[in-house]
Amino acid sequence: MRALQIESIGKLALAEVPNPAAGLGEALVEVRAAALNHRDVWIKVGQYAGLKYPCIPGSDGAGVVRAVGPAGDPSGGGREVVINPSFGWGSSESAQGPDFSILGLPRQGTLAELIAVPVSQLAPKPAHLGWEEAAALPLAGLTAWRALLSRARLVGGERVLVTGIGGGVALFALQFAVASGNEVWVTSSSDEKIRRAVALGARGGFRYDSAGWAKAASASPGPFDVIVDSAGGPGFADLVDVAAPGARIVFFGATRGNAPELALRKVFWKQLSVLGSTMGSAADWAAMTEFVGRHGLRPVVSDAYPLDRAEEAFERLERGSQFGKIVVTI
């Protein structure tokens, strides 16, 4: 089969590799589309734990079951599925266990014509989604769901702030919060991204690169009950300032580094909850995919490339400024 391989640090190549075989309890999936995540870029440039080359990256994928392994149900062939990239979560809903891993490293990923995965990792493709949209759903959708619903425990009627709108997880957080009956606002360094977020249901947004944005946001629309962030860094202090008393600030990344000189007196005086979140459990996955189907939500796809142009897809992600997921069709 054809697959995109990271052969060594910084080197991508489309290669012919042996077809995988479905083992006990596994299914062989013909991948129709796969989506990229920043995790794939970090693996490519050697900035990820447990690196092993050559490897096939890709955590997100959707396709058709072509075969099942020994003792599997042969009637499962032909099913259209999406792949849950969260492997070995463990028995606790509170946090992942020691065997947790993400598809695409150490296990070979979705940027290939075929992939063998446990049947338990498969869910029916939501009928209203095309292949590109379905491939864009798993990792970002699961991460947003756990952060917003499982960790921050969002309920209807709250005021929500989603920072850094444009990335896949932030867009899902916006869509999930709007569909749950909440007032959602966003931040960005781009007026165009804020306008596009409004088209998806946001009430408005703020330029986080503008001095005094936090003071303006606190005045109108007022402080936020739930804040979803992935940047951290110096701007995290602004999130504490715009948080309402008793608010929950949940973050799933720290792309701008640690938060220096955080005013802890504001955290305890406002009785804020600061929550970390990573990926999601099998229960999160089931709830998320059911919600997407019930509400007819459509993942936002920024760009799509065929497999033989997958290197261009990586370059597009590395350049940034996309609004939505970057997908590779196979």
C-alpha positions in Angstrom: 0.0 0.0 0.0 1.0 3.7 -0.2 1.6 5.6 2.9 3.2 8.8 4.0 6.2 8.1 6.1 8.4 10.3 8.3 11.7 8.7 7.5 13.9 10.8 9.8 13.6 14.2 11.5 12.2 16.6 9.0 12.0 14.2 6.1 8.6 13.1 4.7 8.2 10.7 1.8 5.4 8.8 0.1 6.4 5.2 0.2 5.2 1.7 -0.7 5.0 -0.3 2.5 3.5 -3.8 3.3 -0.2 -4.0 3.9 -1.1 -4.3 7.6 -3.1 -7.4 8.7 -6.0 -7.3 11.1 -5.1 -9.2 14.3 -7.4 -10.7 16.9 -10.1 -8.2 17.7 -9.0 -5.9 15.0 -10.5 -4.5 11.7 -8.7 -3.6 8.5 -9.9 -0.2 7.5 -9.5 1.3 4.0 -8.8 4.9 4.8 -10.8 7.5 2.7 -9.5 10.6 4.5 -7.2 11.6 7.3 -6.7 14.9 9.0 -3.6 16.5 10.4 -2.9 17.8 13.9 0.0 19.8 15.3 1.1 16.6 16.9 2.0 15.3 13.5 4.2 18.3 12.9 5.9 17.9 16.3 6.7 14.3 15.4 8.1 15.3 12.1 10.5 17.9 13.6 11.5 15.6 16.4 9.8 17.5 19.3 7.7 14.6 20.7 8.3 11.9 23.2 8.9 8.3 22.2 10.0 9.1 18.6 10.6 6.1 16.3 11.5 6.4 12.6 10.3 5.5 10.1 6.7 6.0 11.1 3.4 6.6 9.5 1.8 9.7 11.2 -1.9 10.6 11.5 -4.3 10.3 14.4 -7.5 11.2 12.5 -9.1 8.9 10.0 -12.4 7.7 8.5 -12.9 4.9 6.0 -14.5 1.6 5.2 -14.0 -1.7 7.0 -12.6 -4.2 4.5 -11.8 -7.2 6.8 -11.9 -8.3 10.4 -9.3 -10.4 12.3 -9.7 -13.9 13.7 -12.9 -14.5 15.6 -14.2 -11.2 14.4 -17.7 -10.6 13.1 -17.5 -10.9 9.3 -20.7 -9.0 8.9 -18.8 -5.9 9.9 -17.2 -5.6 6.5 -18.3 -2.6 4.4 -19.2 -0.4 7.4 -18.3 3.3 7.1 -16.5 4.3 10.3 -14.5 6.9 12.1 -11.5 5.9 14.2 -11.2 6.9 17.9 -7.5 8.0 18.2 -7.5 7.6 22.1 -6.0 4.2 22.8 -5.8 2.5 26.2 -7.4 5.2 28.3 -7.9 3.0 31.3 -10.6 2.3 33.8 -10.9 5.8 35.4 -12.9 8.6 33.9 -10.9 11.1 36.0 -7.7 10.8 33.9 -5.9 8.5 31.5 -4.0 5.5 32.8 -0.3 4.4 32.2 -1.1 2.6 29.0 -2.7 5.6 27.3 -1.4 6.4 23.8 -2.6 8.4 20.7 -2.9 6.8 17.3 0.0 7.8 15.0 2.9 7.1 17.5 3.8 4.5 18.7 1.2 2.8 16.5 1.3 3.4 12.8 -1.2 6.2 11.8 -3.9 7.0 9.3 -1.9 8.6 6.5 -2.0 5.4 4.6 -4.3 3.5 2.3 -5.0 0.8 5.0 -4.8 0.7 8.8 -5.5 -2.1 11.3 -7.1 -1.0 14.5 -9.1 -2.6 17.3 -12.8 -2.9 16.5 -13.5 -1.2 19.8 -11.9 2.0 18.4 -14.4 2.3 15.6 -17.7 4.2 15.5 -20.2 4.5 12.7 -19.5 7.5 10.5 -22.2 10.1 11.1 -24.5 9.8 8.1 -24.6 13.5 7.4 -20.8 13.9 7.1 -18.7 13.5 4.0 -15.3 11.7 4.2 -13.3 14.9 4.7 -15.6 16.2 7.5 -15.6 12.8 9.2 -11.8 12.6 9.2 -11.7 16.1 10.7 -13.7 15.0 13.7 -11.9 12.5 16.0 -8.9 14.1 17.8 -10.0 17.7 17.9 -13.7 16.8 18.5 -12.8 14.5 21.4 -10.4 17.0 23.0 -12.9 19.8 22.8 -15.7 17.6 24.2 -13.7 16.4 27.2 -12.4 19.9 28.0 -15.8 21.6 27.7 -18.3 19.0 28.8 -16.5 16.5 31.0 -14.0 18.7 32.7 -15.6 22.2 32.7 -19.1 20.6 33.0 -20.7 23.2 30.8 -24.5 23.6 31.2 -26.9 25.6 29.1 -27.2 29.3 29.5 -23.6 30.1 30.5 -21.3 32.7 28.9 -18.3 30.9 27.3 -15.0 32.3 25.9 -13.0 30.2 23.4 -9.5 31.6 22.8 -7.5 31.4 19.6 -10.4 30.6 17.3 -9.4 29.0 14.0 -7.8 25.8 15.3 -9.7 22.5 15.1 -10.3 22.1 18.9 -11.3 25.7 19.4 -13.8 25.5 16.5 -15.4 22.3 18.0 -15.6 24.0 21.4 -17.5 26.9 19.7 -19.8 24.5 17.9 -20.5 22.3 21.0 -21.1 25.3 23.2 -23.5 27.0 20.8 -25.4 23.7 20.2 -25.7 23.3 24.0 -27.5 26.6 24.3 -24.7 28.9 25.5 -23.6 32.5 24.7 -20.2 32.1 23.1 -17.5 34.7 22.4 -14.0 34.1 20.9 -10.5 35.7 20.8 -8.2 35.9 17.8 -5.5 38.1 16.3 -7.5 38.1 13.1 -10.7 40.1 12.4 -11.5 37.7 9.6 -11.4 34.7 11.9 -13.7 36.5 14.4 -16.2 37.2 11.5 -16.1 33.5 10.5 -16.7 32.5 14.1 -19.7 34.7 14.3 -21.1 33.0 11.2 -20.8 29.7 13.2 -22.8 31.1 16.1 -20.4 33.2 18.2 -21.8 36.4 19.5 -18.6 38.3 18.8 -14.9 38.4 19.6 -11.9 40.2 20.8 -8.4 40.8 19.4 -6.1 39.4 22.0 -3.3 41.3 20.5 -5.0 44.6 21.3 -4.1 46.3 24.6 -6.9 46.4 27.1 -9.1 43.7 25.4 -9.6 41.9 28.8 -10.9 45.1 30.4 -13.2 45.7 27.5 -14.5 42.1 27.5 -15.2 42.3 31.2 -17.3 45.4 30.7 -19.2 44.1 27.8 -20.5 41.4 27.5 -19.3 40.8 31.0 -17.2 38.1 32.7 -17.3 34.5 31.5 -18.5 31.4 33.3 -16.3 29.0 31.2 -13.1 29.7 29.4 -11.4 27.3 27.0 -7.7 27.9 26.2 -4.8 26.1 24.6 -2.1 28.9 24.6 -1.2 29.6 28.2 1.8 32.0 28.3 1.6 35.6 29.5 -2.0 35.9 28.1 -3.3 33.4 30.7 -3.4 36.2 33.3 -6.0 38.0 31.1 -8.2 34.9 31.3 -8.2 35.1 35.1 -9.2 38.8 34.8 -12.2 38.0 32.5 -13.4 35.0 34.5 -16.6 35.4 36.5 -16.7 34.4 40.2 -16.8 30.6 40.4 -15.8 30.3 36.7 -14.0 27.3 35.2 -10.9 27.8 33.1 -10.0 24.7 31.2 -6.9 24.3 29.0 -5.6 21.5 26.8 -2.3 23.0 25.6 0.4 25.5 26.3 1.6 26.6 22.9 2.8 29.9 24.3 4.5 28.4 27.3 3.9 28.6 31.0 1.9 31.4 32.6 4.4 33.6 34.4 3.5 35.6 37.6 -0.1 34.4 37.8 -1.9 36.4 40.4 -3.0 33.5 42.7 -4.9 35.9 45.0 -7.4 36.5 42.1 -7.8 32.8 41.6 -8.7 32.0 45.2 -10.7 35.2 45.8 -12.9 34.5 42.7 -13.0 30.8 43.7 -11.9 29.8 40.2 -11.4 26.3 39.0 -8.3 25.9 36.7 -8.6 22.5 34.9 -6.2 20.6 32.7 -7.6 18.3 30.0 -6.2 15.8 27.5 -7.9 13.9 24.7 -10.8 11.8 26.2 -12.1 8.4 27.4 -14.3 5.9 25.5 -17.3 7.4 27.3 -16.3 10.9 26.1 -15.9 9.5 22.5 -19.4 7.9 22.6 -21.0 11.0 23.9 -19.3 13.3 21.4 -20.1 11.2 18.3 -23.7 10.9 19.4 -24.0 14.6 20.0 -22.5 15.4 16.6 -25.0 13.1 14.9 -28.0 14.4 16.9 -27.3 18.0 16.2 -26.0 17.6 12.6 -22.8 19.4 13.4 -20.3 19.7 10.5 -16.5 19.9 11.3 -14.9 22.9 9.6 -12.4 21.9 6.9 -9.9 24.5 5.9 -8.0 22.7 3.1 -7.9 19.2 1.5 -5.0 17.6 -0.4 -4.6 14.2 -2.0 -2.2 11.7 -0.5 0.5 12.4 -3.1 0.5 16.0 -2.0 0.5 15.3 1.7 3.8 17.1 2.1 2.0 20.3 1.0 -0.6 19.6 3.6 2.1 19.6 6.3 3.6 22.8 4.9 0.1 24.4 5.1 -0.3 23.4 8.7 3.2 24.7 9.6 2.5 28.1 7.9 -0.6 28.5 10.2 -3.5 30.9 9.7 -5.9 28.1 8.6 -9.5 28.2 9.8 -10.4 24.6 10.5 -8.8 21.2 9.9 -6.4 20.3 7.1 -7.4 17.0 5.5 -5.6 14.4 3.3 -7.9 12.4 1.0 -6.8 8.9 0.2 
